[in-house]
Amino acid sequence: MLLKTRSQLHISTVSLIRFYDWCMVRPLSVEEQKANVQSAVSCNDTKREVTVLNSLFKQADKTFTFDKVFGPKSQQRAIYDHAVAPIVDDVLEGYNCTVFAFGQTGTGKTYTMEGEMMQQVGELPASAGVMPRAVRHIFDILKAQKAVYSMKVTFLELYNEEITDLLASEDQSRFPEDRHKRPTISLMEDGKGGSVIRGLEEIVVYSPGEIYSLLQHGSTRRRTADTALNMQSSRSHSVFSIYIHVKVTTTGNQELMKYGRLNLVDLAGSESIARSGAKEVRAREAGELNKSLLTLGRVITALVEDSVHVPYRANISLKEKDFIISNLLHAKNVILERAKVLCGTVETASGDIAHLQNKLGRQSKTEVENKGLLFNFRSQIDQSLGLLHNTVVGSIREQHQFMESMTGQMNSYFSAKSESANHLKRRIAKAKDMYTSGVQCMNELVNTLRQRSITDSEQMKLNISSQAIAVDNFIAVMVSETEQVLTEVLRSTSELKELLAFSAEQQELGLQKSLTSAQAMSKTSIDFFNDISTHASRLMKLMEQSQRGCSSRLAEFEKGFEEVAIREEQAAVDKIAGILAGLTARKRTMVSEYVGQLNDKYSEEQEHLALEMSSLQQVSDNGKKEAASCAEKLKNQFLDDMSSHANTKDKMGDVLQQCLKGSHHSVSYWSHMQSCLEHLNKSSVVEANDFIQEGRNENESIIQEIQLRSSHNDAGFHAITSDILTASENSHLLDHETRKRMETLSTSFSNHLGLLTEKHNQGTESIRTFTSNFMEKDYSVNSPVRHRPQELLAGAYSFESIEELKASVPDLVAKFKSKNKLDEVDKGKSYSDQTTRAPRSPLTPVNH
Ligand SMILES: Nc1ncnc2c1ncn2[C@@H]1O[C@H](COP(=O)(O)OP(=O)(O)OP(=O)(O)O)[C@@H](O)[C@H]1O
C-alpha cells in the first residue's frame, strides 16, 4: 500500500506542489499465517527499500526505493509521526495538503487511514489510524498556540463516478424506501478555473470528539462488500477534508488569516477481477475502480514529472479538488502499473519509480529553496514596511518641527516688522474676536435653543404624560366599569343558569311525580279491570252452571213426564175414564210442585246472582273512587307544577330584563368611550400639526439667522485672509525665503480656515438635519387610529419654547450685532478694501 501526499501553497498566482511516496507493508493476517502464506516482499526501513522477492518465482528480485518504508512491524503511531505529522504542521501554516492511500485491495489502506475508530476522550488506541491522529494533532497544536481559529469538515464518497455526501443529514422522506437513498451531489466549474462540489455539507466543528463522531458516522455509510481478498472491501473512494482558518498576528501587529486544508483520501483498492472473484455488479464495479485509479496514477505521474500534458486539464494540476475528484475519472494505466509493481506482476516499473524518486527529490529541494526565498521575501517586505513606517513618522515629525519653527519665525517677524504687520495682527485679532464672539453667540443661541428645547421637551413630556395618565385613568375607569357590567352580566347569567337548572329539576320532579301517579292509576285500573274480569268470569261460570242445571232438570222432567205419561196413558187405557180426573189432578199437582221447585231454585239462583252483582258493583265503586282520588291527586300535582313554572318564568324574565339593561348600558358606555377617544385623538393631531407648522417656521427663521451670521463671519475672515495675502505680496522688504514661508503659512492658515469653514458647514448641515428630523420625525404624530401618541424624543422643542425663542432671537441678533459692530459691516463702512472683491458664497473654501 502506498501513502502519497501532496502539499500545495497558494501565494497569489504561485502554487508549490511537492509529493512524497511512502510504502507500507501490512503483516500477514492470522488466516494467512494459518494458511502458511509466504511473504513475497521484504522491507528495509533504513534504506527505504522494498524488495519484491521474485526469486520465489525463479526470477531476479526487484528493489524499489521510497521516501519512507514502513515494514510489517510498523506501528500506526510511527506511520503517523513520520509521514503525516509534518504535513499537518504545513496545513496549519496555510498549505493545502492531501494524503492518498492507494494500493491493491486488502493491503490495509482503510486500516491505515481510519484504523480503530477514535475514542472521544483520553489516549488514542494503538491501532488508531491517520484520520483520528491528525484530528487530535491539529487540536493539540491549536490549543498549545492558544490560536483563534475556525474549523469545518466534509466527508464525501466517490462511487461509480457518483459523489455522495457521507455527512449529509439523514433523509426524512415520508416513504421508508426513499430514506435509504443518499442524496448525490455534483462537481461544478467555479468559473475561476477551479471546481466546486455543489451540495456538500460543510460541518463546523469545535472538538476532536465531534470529528470522531462524524468520521464514524460517515465511515459506516461507505459502500463496502465482502470479496475473496477482503472481508470488508471499500468499493468507493472517500475524501475526508478538514478546513482550518487560523488568525495570526505579525510582528508589526498586523492580523492575518491562514487558510489550510487537509484532505485524507482513502481510495478503493485496485484488484484483479479474477483473483478477487468479482462477478457481474462487483466485476463492473472493480473495472470502474481500476480505471479511475489508473487515471489518478497517470495524473500524479504527470505532475511529478512536470509533464507538459497532465491527462486531465492544465489548470487542474494546480487545483486540489479537481486533482482529487476529476482525475479519478481519467485514471487508467499508471495506477494499475503501480498496483502490479506492488503485486510483483509488472517487472519494468522499477526504473520508473527510481526515476520518479529522483525527480521528487529534486522537486522537494526546489520546494525547500522556494520556501526559503519566500521567507526572505516576506522578511524583506516586513523590513520595508518598518522602514516606510519610520520614514513617514519622521517626516511628520519634521513637518511638525518646521511648523513650530515657522510659527516662531512668524511671531518674531510680526513683532519685528512694521505697522502693516501690527495692523494685520490687529485685524486678525479683531477678526478672531469677531469670529469668537460670533461663535460664542451662536453657541449661546444653540445652548439657549438646547436649554429651551430640554425644558420644553420636559414640559411637553409632562403634558403628554399627564394626558397619558388622564387617558389611562379614563381607560382604567372604563375598564373597571366595563368589568362591573360584565361581572353583573356574568352574575345574571349564572343566576339564570341556576334558575334554569332549578326549573329543569322541578319539571323533572313534577314529571316524575306525574309518572308515579299515572303508574299507580294505571295499576289500580288494571287491578280493577282484572277484578271485574274475575267476577265476570265467575258470573259466567255460575250462569253456565245454572243453565246446565236447568237443562238437566228439564231433561229429567221431560223424561219423567214421558214415563209418567206412558204409565198414565196405560193406566188411562186401563181405567179409561174413571181415573182420568184424578190423573189430571195429580198431573196438575205434580206440575205445580215441580214449577214451585223450579221457581225456588230459580229464585235461589237469582239471589246468588244479585249477591254477585252487588259485590261487582262494590268493586266497581271502589275502583271508581280510587281512580277519582288519583285524578284528584294528579290534578293537584299538575296545578302545583304549573304555579312553580309560572314563578320560575317570572324570575327568568326579571333576570333577562336586568341583563338586557346591563348590555344596553355597556353599549352606550363603550360608544361614549369611543367618541371620547376619537375626540382626544383628533384634538391631539390638530394641536400637534399646528405645533409642527409653527415650530417649522420658527426654525426656518433661526436657520436663516444662523446662515446670515455665518456669512458675516465668513466675510470677515475672507477680508482678513485677503489682507494677509496682500500684505505678503506687497512686502518688498521680505526676502525670498521669508516670503516663501509666509506663503506656506498663509496657505496653511487658509487650509485651516477651510477646515473651519468645513466644520462650520457641517455644523450648519447637522443643525439643518437635526431640524428636519425634528420636524419630520421627532414631531410627527402617530396615526389617529392609535389611542395614545408616542412620546416625543428627548430634546424636542415645544410650541411655547419656540414661541419664546422666536421672541428672544431679535434680542440675540441685536446683541451680536452691537458686540461685533456688524451694522457697520452691513453698511459697508468698514473693510472697504474687501468690497473690491466679489462677495463669496458663505460656505465655499477661502483659497481656490
Ligand atoms: N497494519 C495492519 N496490522 C494489522 N492488520 C491489518 C493491517 N493493515 C490491514 N490490516 C487488516 O487487513 C484487512 C484489510 O485491510 P483494509 O480493509 O484496510 O484493506 P484495504 O486496502 O482498505 O482494502 P480495500 O481496498 O478492499 O478496501 C483488514 O482486516 C485489516 O484489519
The ligand as an ORCA input file, in Angstrom:
! r2SCAN-3c Opt
* xyz 0 1
  N      -1.065     -2.884      9.727
  C      -2.014     -3.791      9.922
  N      -1.989     -4.546     11.031
  C      -2.963     -5.462     11.248
  N      -3.979     -5.727     10.376
  C      -4.046     -5.004      9.266
  C      -3.071     -4.002      8.971
  N      -3.375     -3.466      7.780
  C      -4.530     -4.070      7.369
  N      -4.899     -4.992      8.246
  C      -6.084     -5.866      8.123
  O      -6.169     -6.276      6.782
  C      -7.512     -6.342      6.327
  C      -7.645     -5.497      5.053
  O      -7.391     -4.158      5.381
  P      -8.164     -2.966      4.756
  O      -9.625     -3.218      4.730
  O      -7.719     -1.760      5.447
  O      -7.644     -3.014      3.283
  P      -7.953     -2.026      2.100
  O      -6.681     -1.801      1.403
  O      -8.660     -0.835      2.596
  O      -8.895     -2.901      1.197
  P      -9.979     -2.426      0.106
  O      -9.263     -1.651     -0.915
  O     -10.559     -3.685     -0.401
  O     -10.967     -1.609      0.883
  C      -8.356     -5.851      7.439
  O      -8.909     -6.924      8.138
  C      -7.369     -5.124      8.336
  O      -7.784     -5.147      9.697
*
